[in-house]
Amino acid sequence: MSTDAATGYSTASGWRINVDYTFIDQNQLRHGSSKATPAQVVNQPSDPLLGGGEIEKGTINRYINFAATYRFNADWGVTFVVPYVLRDHETYGTQLQPYTPAESAPDQVSSAHVAGIGDTKILASYQGFLPTHNFGVQFGVKLPTGNYGGQAEDGNLVGHPVTFQNGPGLGQSLDTSLQAGTGSTDLIVGAYYFQPVSQNFDAFVNGQFQAAVKENLDQPGADYRPGNLASISFGLRYEAHANWVPQVQINWFHKMADQGFLADAPDTEGTVAYLSPGISGTLTKNVQMYAFVQVPVYSHLQGYQLFPGWTGTVGISIKL
């Protein structure tokens, strides 16, 4: 979801602090655009050479994002984003063909808990192309500040990964893609445009692309590169009332497959789209709050992946 658009793009100089909380319960096992079953995962694996597949049970994600933006003037600004990641993951592990119900019995569940700082982003923005300052570009980096790692080909742990705390997988590494960080340095570029379209409606569109350019996990048998990310959002804000602004966004997101020995390459690529209604409210002159619900309206996932039925975000924005 575009939190920049949630409270409206601004050209005012000075500091703005933003804190938001996002809840994502990935409780649906899906393949392509439809639901999948444990039997499909094992008997019709995304990688036939494995002779089976991992039956994932669920992942609950909670993100607390701390963002600080400083605008030098109407043209230039810089934003620092630090996420705190809370993640609970459960899996029945990798099962070989043929599938039997005993393989997804309660005693086969392994669970892991992630809690820590994620990867930090630093983004500069410039919106001085037009006299109205309503078109801008972004460019920046994502830094490997979150713990990352996995279980190498030789069985040893690399990096500082979270491991499963119970179940048959006790002591084994949680998937590298589910750690708090990716271990990569990424470049980020983007652009945005916002414009009143009538007396009461404002519209916006923005897009962003992110790609890893350096990986800390780069040794043979212990390498990992996260897939490139692309997103596009557009929406409308109804501004007839000064203090409450109902709005709706469409959010489109595409992720390429992860790469490397530590990657689950067959099960990490996909395209999704969300309808995101929400509202922002002005509490005081310098304080705004917002809340959004995201409902998936399209998904096409490679392999077998966990997917949410909905997500929710609440946040507060403070002008200093």
C-alpha positions in Angstrom: 0.0 0.0 0.0 1.2 3.6 -0.7 1.5 5.3 2.7 2.9 8.4 0.9 -0.5 8.9 -0.7 -2.5 8.0 2.4 -2.0 11.4 4.0 -1.4 13.3 0.7 1.9 14.2 -0.9 3.4 17.4 0.5 5.8 20.1 -0.6 6.2 21.6 2.9 9.7 21.8 4.2 10.8 20.4 7.5 10.5 17.0 9.3 7.6 14.6 9.1 7.6 11.4 11.2 5.5 8.4 10.2 4.8 5.2 12.2 2.5 2.5 10.8 1.6 -1.1 11.7 0.7 -3.7 9.1 -0.8 -7.1 9.8 -0.7 -9.9 7.2 -2.0 -13.4 7.9 -0.8 -15.7 5.1 -3.2 -18.6 5.8 -4.2 -19.7 2.3 -2.1 -22.2 0.3 -2.3 -21.2 -3.3 -1.0 -22.1 -6.8 -1.5 -19.9 -9.8 -4.8 -18.1 -9.2 -6.6 -20.8 -7.0 -6.3 -22.6 -3.7 -4.1 -25.6 -3.4 -4.1 -28.7 -1.1 -1.2 -30.5 0.7 -1.8 -33.4 -1.7 -1.1 -31.2 -4.7 2.1 -29.9 -3.2 3.5 -33.4 -2.7 2.1 -35.2 -5.7 2.3 -32.4 -8.2 5.5 -30.6 -7.0 6.6 -27.2 -8.5 10.0 -28.9 -9.0 9.4 -32.5 -10.1 13.1 -33.3 -9.5 12.5 -33.1 -5.7 10.0 -35.9 -5.7 7.8 -34.0 -3.3 7.3 -30.5 -1.8 7.1 -28.4 1.3 3.7 -28.2 2.9 3.6 -24.8 4.5 0.9 -24.2 7.2 0.8 -20.5 7.7 2.8 -17.3 8.3 1.6 -14.3 10.4 3.5 -11.1 9.7 3.5 -7.9 11.7 5.5 -5.0 10.5 6.1 -1.7 12.5 7.6 0.8 10.1 9.3 3.9 11.4 9.9 6.6 8.7 11.4 10.0 9.0 11.2 12.5 6.1 13.0 15.8 5.8 12.1 18.1 3.0 14.8 20.7 2.4 12.4 22.7 0.2 9.6 22.1 -2.3 12.0 20.3 -4.6 14.2 18.0 -2.5 13.5 15.6 0.3 15.0 12.5 1.9 13.3 9.6 3.8 14.7 7.0 6.2 12.6 3.9 6.8 13.4 1.3 9.5 11.1 -1.7 9.8 10.7 -3.9 12.9 9.6 -7.4 11.8 7.5 -9.8 13.8 6.9 -13.1 12.0 5.5 -16.5 13.1 5.9 -19.3 10.5 4.6 -22.9 10.7 5.3 -25.7 8.2 4.8 -29.4 7.9 8.2 -29.6 6.2 9.1 -31.2 2.9 7.3 -34.5 2.2 8.1 -37.1 -0.4 5.6 -38.7 -2.8 3.0 -40.1 -2.4 1.1 -37.9 0.0 -0.6 -39.4 3.0 -2.8 -37.4 5.5 -0.3 -38.3 8.3 2.2 -36.0 6.7 0.1 -33.0 7.6 -0.9 -34.1 11.1 -0.4 -31.7 14.1 2.7 -33.6 15.3 4.4 -32.8 12.0 4.3 -29.0 12.5 7.5 -27.0 13.0 7.4 -23.4 14.0 9.7 -20.4 14.1 9.5 -16.9 15.4 11.3 -13.9 14.0 11.6 -10.6 15.9 14.0 -7.9 15.0 15.0 -4.9 12.9 14.6 -5.5 9.1 16.4 -3.9 6.2 16.6 -0.1 6.3 15.7 2.1 3.2 17.1 5.5 2.4 15.2 7.3 -0.4 15.8 10.8 -1.9 13.0 12.5 -3.8 12.9 15.3 -6.3 9.7 17.0 -7.4 10.9 20.2 -9.0 10.2 19.3 -12.6 6.9 21.2 -12.8 5.9 24.6 -11.3 3.1 22.8 -9.4 5.6 20.4 -7.8 3.2 17.5 -8.3 5.5 15.2 -10.3 8.5 13.6 -8.6 11.1 10.9 -8.8 12.6 8.7 -6.1 16.0 7.0 -5.9 17.8 5.2 -3.0 19.0 2.0 -1.5 17.9 -0.8 0.8 20.7 -1.8 3.2 21.2 -5.3 4.8 20.6 -4.2 8.4 18.3 -7.1 9.3 19.5 -10.5 10.4 19.8 -12.9 7.5 21.1 -16.4 6.6 20.1 -20.0 6.0 21.3 -23.6 5.9 24.1 -24.1 3.4 24.5 -27.2 1.1 27.0 -28.7 3.6 24.4 -28.5 6.4 26.0 -25.6 8.3 24.3 -22.4 9.1 25.5 -19.2 7.4 24.8 -15.7 8.5 22.6 -15.3 11.6 19.4 -17.1 10.8 16.4 -17.8 13.0 15.9 -21.6 13.4 12.8 -23.7 14.1 12.1 -23.8 17.8 10.1 -27.1 17.9 8.7 -29.9 15.8 10.6 -32.2 13.4 12.5 -29.2 12.1 13.9 -28.3 15.5 17.3 -26.5 15.1 17.1 -26.2 11.3 17.1 -22.8 9.6 14.0 -21.0 8.7 13.8 -20.2 5.0 16.2 -17.4 4.0 13.3 -15.4 2.4 11.5 -15.4 5.8 14.3 -14.0 7.8 14.1 -10.3 9.0 16.6 -9.3 6.3 17.8 -10.5 2.9 21.5 -9.9 3.2 21.4 -7.8 0.1 22.0 -4.2 -0.9 19.3 -3.1 -3.3 18.9 -0.1 -5.6 15.4 1.6 -5.7 14.0 3.9 -8.3 10.5 5.3 -8.6 8.2 8.1 -9.7 4.9 9.6 -8.6 2.3 12.1 -9.8 -0.7 13.6 -8.0 -3.4 16.0 -9.4 -6.8 17.4 -8.4 -9.4 15.9 -10.9 -12.4 17.8 -9.7 -13.5 20.1 -6.8 -13.5 17.3 -4.3 -11.3 14.6 -5.7 -7.5 14.2 -5.9 -5.9 11.4 -7.9 -2.4 9.9 -7.7 -0.2 7.3 -9.4 3.1 6.0 -8.3 5.5 3.2 -9.2 8.7 1.7 -7.8 11.3 -0.8 -8.9 13.8 -2.5 -6.6 16.7 -4.8 -7.5 19.6 -6.4 -5.5 23.1 -5.3 -6.7 25.2 -6.9 -3.9 24.6 -10.0 -1.9 26.4 -10.9 1.4 25.3 -14.5 0.9 27.5 -15.1 -2.2 29.4 -18.3 -1.7 28.8 -21.5 -3.8 26.3 -23.7 -1.9 25.4 -20.8 0.4 24.2 -18.0 -2.0 21.0 -16.1 -2.1 19.7 -13.2 -4.2 16.1 -11.9 -3.6 14.0 -11.4 -6.7 13.4 -8.0 -8.2 10.3 -6.1 -7.1 8.0 -3.9 -9.1 4.9 -2.1 -7.8 2.3 0.4 -9.2 -0.4 2.1 -7.2 -3.1 4.5 -8.2 -6.1 5.9 -6.4 -8.6 8.7 -5.5 -8.9 10.8 -2.4 -12.3 12.4 -1.6 -11.4 15.8 0.0 -14.8 17.4 0.5 -14.3 17.3 4.3 -11.3 19.0 5.8 -10.8 16.5 8.7 -11.7 13.1 7.2 -10.6 11.9 3.8 -12.0 8.7 2.5 -9.9 7.2 -0.3 -9.3 4.0 -2.3 -6.2 2.6 -3.9 -5.4 -0.2 -6.4 -2.0 -1.8 -5.6 -0.3 -4.0 -8.2 2.8 -5.9 -7.2 5.2 -8.3 -9.1 8.1 -10.2 -7.6 10.6 -12.2 -9.7 11.9 -15.5 -8.3 14.6 -15.6 -5.7 17.9 -17.1 -6.9 20.8 -19.2 -5.3 21.1 -22.4 -3.3 19.3 -20.8 -0.3 16.4 -19.7 -2.5 13.1 -21.5 -2.9 13.2 -20.5 -6.6 10.1 -22.4 -7.9 7.8 -20.9 -5.2 8.8 -17.2 -4.9 7.6 -15.5 -8.1 4.2 -14.0 -8.5 1.9 -11.1 -9.4 -0.9 -9.8 -7.1 -3.3 -6.9 -7.1 -5.2 -5.4 -4.1 -8.2 -3.1 -3.7 -7.4 -0.9 -0.7 -10.1 1.3 0.8 -9.2 3.5 3.7 -9.5 6.8 5.4 -7.2 9.4 6.9 -8.2 11.9 9.6 -6.7 15.1 10.9 -6.4 15.0 14.7 -4.6 18.3 15.1 -2.9 20.8 12.8 0.2 18.6 12.6 -1.1 15.1 13.3 -2.9 12.8 11.0 -4.0 9.1 11.3 -4.9 6.6 8.6 -6.3 3.1 8.3 -6.6 0.8 5.3 -7.8 -2.7 4.5 -6.3 -4.5 1.5 -8.4 -7.1 -0.2 -6.8 -9.2 -3.0 -8.6 -9.0 -6.3 -6.1 -10.9 -8.4 -3.2 -13.3 -7.9 -1.0 -15.5 -10.0 1.6 -17.3 -8.0 4.3 -19.6 -9.3 4.6 -22.9 -7.5 2.9 -23.2 -4.1 2.8 -20.1 -1.8 1.0 -18.9 1.3 -1.3 -16.0 0.6 -3.4 -13.6 2.8 -7.2 -13.3 2.6 -6.8 -9.6 3.6 -4.2 -7.2 5.2 -4.6 -4.2 7.4 -2.6 -1.1 8.1 -3.0 1.7 10.6 -0.6 4.6 11.0 0.1 8.1 12.4 1.9 11.0 10.6 3.3 13.9 12.6 4.6 17.2 11.1 7.4 18.6 13.4 
